Amino acid sequence: MKVYIYSSGSVEAQKLLFGYSTEGDILELVDGHFDTKIGHKVESESYRKIANSIGCSTNNILFLTDVTLEASAAEEADVHVAVVVRPGNAGLTDDEKTYYSLITSFSELYLPSST
């Protein structure tokens, strides 16, 4: 399994964040980085571009986000989605809570089989 970061923060900022995390340098756990130079996170085409860039079908990608507009855009591109519920994040509507797979920890992840 490969791990990529897609953030509204620049690739350079991502590398600093993951290079100096509270757990130390964890950059070796990340296979690549994307920022909004590839496209905005609320546009489905951005997820298609990422899939193309990493040589992967969109339906073999699991995208984690805490923003339902991003989740919707990823789903439009046939990307699997889990919405991360964290303290301090915007609340979810009852419909969003029912519709999306919700997690509060990585240990709750269900990884779909690749096809």
KAZI-V91422 format. One record per residue. N is the residue number from 1. RES is the residue in three letters. OMEGA is omega as a letter, one per 40 degrees, with the letter a starting at -180 (NA if undefined). NEAR is the number of other ideal C-beta (glycine too) atoms within 10 Angstrom. D_CENTER is the distance of its C-alpha to the mean C-alpha in Angstrom with 2 decimals. Layout:
# KAZI-V91422
N,RES,OMEGA,NEAR,D_CENTER ; N,RES,OMEGA,NEAR,D_CENTER
This chain:
# KAZI-V91422
1,MET,i,6,14.17 ; 2,LYS,a,9,12.28 ; 3,VAL,i,9,9.38 ; 4,TYR,i,15,7.92 ; 5,ILE,i,17,6.70 ; 6,TYR,a,22,6.03 ; 7,SER,i,14,8.02 ; 8,SER,i,11,11.05 ; 9,GLY,a,14,12.99 ; 10,SER,i,13,14.83 ; 11,VAL,i,15,14.34 ; 12,GLU,i,10,17.54 ; 13,ALA,i,13,16.44 ; 14,GLN,a,18,13.38 ; 15,LYS,i,16,16.00 ; 16,LEU,a,13,18.34 ; 17,LEU,a,14,16.05 ; 18,PHE,i,18,15.17 ; 19,GLY,a,13,18.71 ; 20,TYR,a,12,20.37 ; 21,SER,i,12,18.42 ; 22,THR,i,5,20.57 ; 23,GLU,a,8,20.38 ; 24,GLY,a,9,21.56 ; 25,ASP,a,11,20.17 ; 26,ILE,i,14,17.14 ; 27,LEU,a,16,16.32 ; 28,GLU,i,8,17.81 ; 29,LEU,a,10,14.92 ; 30,VAL,a,15,12.52 ; 31,ASP,i,11,13.35 ; 32,GLY,a,13,12.31 ; 33,HIS,i,18,10.93 ; 34,PHE,i,20,10.26 ; 35,ASP,a,17,11.31 ; 36,THR,i,14,12.85 ; 37,LYS,i,8,15.64 ; 38,ILE,a,18,13.89 ; 39,GLY,a,18,13.76 ; 40,HIS,a,12,12.72 ; 41,LYS,i,21,9.39 ; 42,VAL,i,14,11.75 ; 43,GLU,a,18,13.32 ; 44,SER,a,17,12.73 ; 45,GLU,i,13,14.44 ; 46,SER,a,21,11.77 ; 47,TYR,i,26,9.64 ; 48,ARG,i,18,13.08 ; 49,LYS,i,15,13.86 ; 50,ILE,i,22,11.02 ; 51,ALA,i,18,12.14 ; 52,ASN,a,12,15.63 ; 53,SER,a,12,15.20 ; 54,ILE,i,14,14.17 ; 55,GLY,a,6,16.68 ; 56,CYS,i,14,14.71 ; 57,SER,a,12,15.11 ; 58,THR,a,19,12.32 ; 59,ASN,i,13,13.44 ; 60,ASN,a,15,12.77 ; 61,ILE,i,22,8.97 ; 62,LEU,a,15,6.94 ; 63,PHE,i,21,3.54 ; 64,LEU,a,17,3.63 ; 65,THR,i,18,5.12 ; 66,ASP,a,14,8.82 ; 67,VAL,a,15,9.92 ; 68,THR,i,18,11.40 ; 69,LEU,i,12,12.24 ; 70,GLU,i,22,8.74 ; 71,ALA,a,24,8.49 ; 72,SER,i,16,11.88 ; 73,ALA,i,23,11.35 ; 74,ALA,i,27,8.80 ; 75,GLU,i,17,11.46 ; 76,GLU,i,14,14.14 ; 77,ALA,i,19,13.04 ; 78,ASP,i,15,13.37 ; 79,VAL,i,21,9.81 ; 80,HIS,a,17,9.61 ; 81,VAL,i,20,7.77 ; 82,ALA,i,19,8.32 ; 83,VAL,a,21,8.99 ; 84,VAL,i,17,9.57 ; 85,VAL,a,16,13.16 ; 86,ARG,i,9,14.44 ; 87,PRO,i,5,17.87 ; 88,GLY,i,5,18.34 ; 89,ASN,i,11,15.54 ; 90,ALA,i,7,16.87 ; 91,GLY,i,7,18.41 ; 92,LEU,i,16,17.53 ; 93,THR,i,9,20.29 ; 94,ASP,i,7,21.99 ; 95,ASP,i,9,20.84 ; 96,GLU,i,14,17.11 ; 97,LYS,i,12,17.81 ; 98,THR,a,9,19.56 ; 99,TYR,a,16,17.34 ; 100,TYR,i,18,13.84 ; 101,SER,a,14,13.22 ; 102,LEU,i,14,13.11 ; 103,ILE,i,16,12.68 ; 104,THR,a,10,14.12 ; 105,SER,i,9,13.85 ; 106,PHE,a,9,12.26 ; 107,SER,i,6,15.70 ; 108,GLU,a,12,15.09 ; 109,LEU,i,12,12.56 ; 110,TYR,a,9,14.18 ; 111,LEU,i,9,13.21 ; 112,PRO,i,10,14.81 ; 113,SER,i,5,17.43 ; 114,SER,a,10,17.01 ; 115,THR,NA,6,19.69
